[in-house]
Amino acid sequence: MDTREKLIESTRELLWERGYVGTSPKAIQERSGAGQGSMYHHFSGKPELALAAITRSAEDMRERANAEFTARGTVLARITAYLRREREVLKGCPVGRLTQDPEVMADPALRRPVEETFAWVTTRLSSLLAEGVRTGELTIPDPAATATALVAVVQGGYVLARAEGSAQVHARAMDGILALLAAAKNPAAATTDPEGKS
């Protein structure tokens, strides 16, 4: 990993752990092992480096979700894979936690990747649910509203788990929302996925 990558990855970790204010240039340099000269050779300052780190976290979140959304299987199976994915729950969502950071939310440039990522996830889930309705797999009157609820439960699950100090709280939240989705499954729907795999 080159110096620029070390700086970005170190900043991602620090933002996740400490927030924007707690992520000082000195802390970034210590975590990355890069000197002050190297840091300012690659980035004009902390805001530019933070933007690169937040953008990377947002891209990573979208890539992981997209892998689950585009996998083989029924709509419900793909959404289940997304919701049950292994996460570092007690650390919180690396992107979602940024919404609680006043400095990030007050800066339009830093806020944009966060806002765009949640909009993307919500839109993709809405499209998946709409697909399930079209194919007769699901009976959901408003896929867009349901998608928003799914994203809210995932993010709220992090908050409740951190408050209680137990990752099981997040798992229970996922169980609850999946039970609601299962109740929306059309009993007459075929038991095979679109490619014929059970």
N, C-alpha and C positions, 0 to 999 in steps of 0.2 A: 504494500500500500504506500503510495507516494505521500509527500507532505501535505498536499492539498486535500487528499482523501482523508488523511488522519485528522486534519483540522475540521473537516465537515462532519466526520463520524463522531469525533469528540464533542463537537458542539451539539449534535443531535442528542447524545447521551446526557449532556449537562442540561439542556433545555428540558428534557424528559424528567430529570431528577430535581432540578432546582428552579426552573422557570427562567425567564429572560433576565431579570435583575440579578439573579444568583449566578448567571453564566457570565462571569467577568472575563476579559481578555487574558488575565493572568491564569485563571482556572483553565481556560481553553489551552493555553500554552503548556501548562503543567500536565494536563490530561493527554495531549497529543504528542508531547515531547518536542514540539516545534518552538523555535525561538521567536522573539518579537519581530525580528527582521523577516523571517520566513512567513510569518502570519500576514504581515503587511505587504509582502511581495505578492501574495496570492489574492488578498482581499483588502479593500480600502479601509475597512474597519469592522467593528462588531455587527452593525446592521446588515452589511452585505453578506458576512459569513453566516449570520443567523438566518437570513433569507435562503441561502444555499442549503442549510441544514433542514429548515422547515420544508422546503420544496422536496428535498430528498425523502424525508419522512412521509410526506403526502404521496409521493410517487410510489413508495414502497407499500403503503396502505392500499392504493389502488391496484397495484400489480397482484398483491396477495388476494384481494377480493375478486379480481377479474379471473384469476386461475380457478376459483371455486364457481364463479358465475358461469363460466364457459365450459366447465367439465361435462362429461357425459352423465346422463341420469335425468330423472324427472325434475321439474321445477322445485318441488318440495325437497328433494334430495340435495339439490345444489344449494338451496337456502339453508338447509340444515347443516351442510358442511361449512358454510360461512359462519353460522351462529355458534357452532360447536368447535370451531378452530381453537387450537391451543393458543392462549394469550398470557402475557405477564400481567395478570389482572390487577394485582396489588400495586403495581407501578402506574396503573392507569393507561389509557390510550395515549400513545405518543403524539397523536394529532389532536384528539379530543381535549387533552389537558391544556392545550394552548388556548382554548376558548375561555379559560379561567384566568388567563394571564393578561392583565390590563394593558401592559406595554405592547404586547403582540396585537391585541384587538384594536388598539388606538392607532396603529400604524397600518394604513391601507395596503402597503406592499407586503408586509408580513402576514396580514390577515388573509390576503387573497388566496394563497394555496390551501389554507384551512377551509375557507368558505367553499372553494371550488371542489375540494375533495369530498366534503359531505354532500354537496349537491350532486356530484357524480355518483356516489354510492347510493343515494336515495333514488336517483333516476334509473340506475341499473336495476335496483330491486323492484322498482315500479314496473319496469319493462318485463322483468321475469314474472312477476305476479300477473301482469296482463297476458303474457304468453300462456300461463297456467289457466287463465280464464278462457282464452281463445280455444285451447285444446280440450277444454272440458275437465281438466284435472282439478281445478279449484273453483269455488263459488265465492268470489270476493266482489262486493259491489263497487268498491273504490280502491283500486290498486295503488294509486298515488298516496292516498291517506294511510293505507296499510304500510306502505314502504317507509313513510315518515315515522310511523309508530315503531317499526322494526329498528330503525337507526336510533331512535330515542331510547328504546329498551336496552340496546347494546351499550350505549354510552351511559345511561342511568345505572346499568348493572355495575359498571366500573365504580361509580360514585358510591353506591351502596356497599359494594365489596370492600372498598377502601375504608369506609366509615366503620364497618364491622370487623375489619382485619381478617376477612375470610374470602378466599376465591370461590368458595362454594355458593356464596350469595349470587355471584354472577352466573354460575352454572344453573342455579334455581330459576333465575330470571329467564335464561335461555330455554329451560324446560317449559316454563309457563307460556312464553310466546309461541313456542313450537306446538304446544297442546292446542292453542287457539287456532294456529294454522291447520293443524290436523283436523280440527272440527270443521274447517272450511273445505276439506277435501271432498270432492264429488264422489259419492259412493258408486256411481255408475262409470267412473273413469277407468280407463284401461290400466292394468298393473304393470305394463311395460313402458320403457322410456321411448322417446321418438326414434331411437335407432334400434329398437327391438330388444334391448337388454333389460332383464327383470330388475 
